[in-house]
Amino acid sequence: MSKVTPATRALTAAGVAFTVHAYDYDPDAESIGLQAASALGEDPAQVLKTLMALVDGKPVCVIVPSDQEVSMKKLAAAVSGKAAQMMKPPEAERVTGFKVGGISPFGQRKPVRTVIEQGALAHEQVYVNGGQRGLQVRLKPADVRDVLKAVVADVLA
């Protein structure tokens, strides 16, 4: 497994301190984020999942703790939209350039509006997908926010 991905290159280019953590990816896991947290031996609240949604038809990346669900109503409101829905996996792969299970908010084909759950900023360090199935990067949540110019909002269901 390569530890250099478009996501890690983007973080390096941004001058962000991060560490790379590989784990055994289970393609049959009910929840990829929870499986990652378990494999890493970390609190699911600190292992963030990257989801792709459409708000008023435009792609939006949303980052939330792996043990939580997104409120589509709150997500739409966070970016001043009217309606939100999850993006279908083939479309998420096309928009981001990453395979589902390995979608990172960093290094996507083209930058999209990003929202991070406000509670994630309370942790000293968080894990975010590193751009490959079975690869996570560990960094400060404020760095996630700053590099992505993310909107910070309560988007939990």
N, C-alpha and C positions, 0 to 999 in steps of 0.2 A: 504494500500500500504506500502510495506516495504521500509524503507529508507536505508537499508543496502543491497548492491548489490555487485557483483564481482568488479564493477567499483569503488564504494566508498571504498571497502576494499583495492583495489590497491592504491588509492590516500592516504588513511590513512597509509598504509605500507610505502609509499614513503615519508611520513612526510610533505605532501602538505596541506596548509590551503585552505579549501573550505567550501561552504555552500550548503545545499540541498534545492531545490525548487520544490514542487509538483504543478502540474497544471492539468486541465481537458483535457485529451487527446481526440482528435476527430479522430477516425479511418477513417472517410470519408473526412478529409481535403485534399484539392488538394496538399498542401505543408505542410508536418509535421513540418518542421522548422519554417515556417512563422506562422503557427497556434500556435506553442509553444511561439514564440515571442509575438504574440498578447495576448495570455492567461496570459503571465507573465508581460505584459505591458512594454516590452523592445524593444529597437531599433533592428530590424532584423540583422543589421550588427554586433551586439554583441552576438547574439544567433547563435552559430555555428552548422552546421549540419555535421554529420559523415556519409561519404559515403564509400562504399567498391567497389573497382575496381580491374581489372586484368591488369597488365602491363607485356607484353610478357608472359602471362599465370600465373604470380605469383600474389598473393593477395597483395593489397596495400590499406591502409586506407587513406582517404583524408578528411581534415577538412576545411570547407569554411563557410563564412557567409551564413545564411539561405536565404538571398535574392539574392544570386548569383548562377551561374552555373559554372561547371568545364570544362575547355578546355582539352579534352583527349590528344591532341598533347602536350600541356604544361605539363600535368601530367606525361606523358611518359618521356619527356625530363628531368623533375625534378629528376627522379630516374635512369637516363641514359638508358632508355628503348626506344624501337622503336614504339610500339603500345599499346594503352590503350583502355579499354572498361569497362562499368559498370558491376559489378557482378550481377548475377540474384539473386533475394531475397532469394530463398531457399539455395543457395550456401553461401550467406552472413551470413545467420543464422547459417549454419553448421560451417563455418570458425570462426565466432566470439563467438558463444554460446549465442547470444542475438537475440530477435525477432526484425524484421524490425519495425522501429518506436521507438525502445528502444536500438538501437546499440550505444554503447559507444566506444570511442577509448581506454578507460582504462579497464583493467580486461578481455580482450578478451582471448579465449581459449589458443591461443599461440600468442606471439608478431609477428606483421607483420610490414613491412616498412610503415612509416607514413609520410605524407606530410601535412603541415599546410600552408594555404594561408598567405603570408607575411603581408597583410593588417590587419589581425586579431591581430597582435602583437602591433598595435598602440593603442589598447584600454587598459584602466586600468584593467578592469575585463571583462570576457566573460562567457557565459553559454555554456556548452557542455552536451550532453546526459549523464544521470547518470546510464544508464544500465537497464532502465525500461521505458515502455511507460508512459508518464506523469511525468517524473522525470528528472530534470536538476541539474547539479552542477555548481556553480559560483566560478571562480578562476581566477588567473592572467594568461594571455595568455603565458607568459614566462614559467610558471609552466607546462602548457600543452606541450609546446615544449620540455622542459627539461626532464620531466618524460617519454615521449614517444620517446625521442631522434629523434624528428621529423626533417625532411628536411624542411627548410623554403624556399618557392618559390612562384612566381606569377603563379597561376594555373587557374585564372579566364578566362572564355570565353569572 
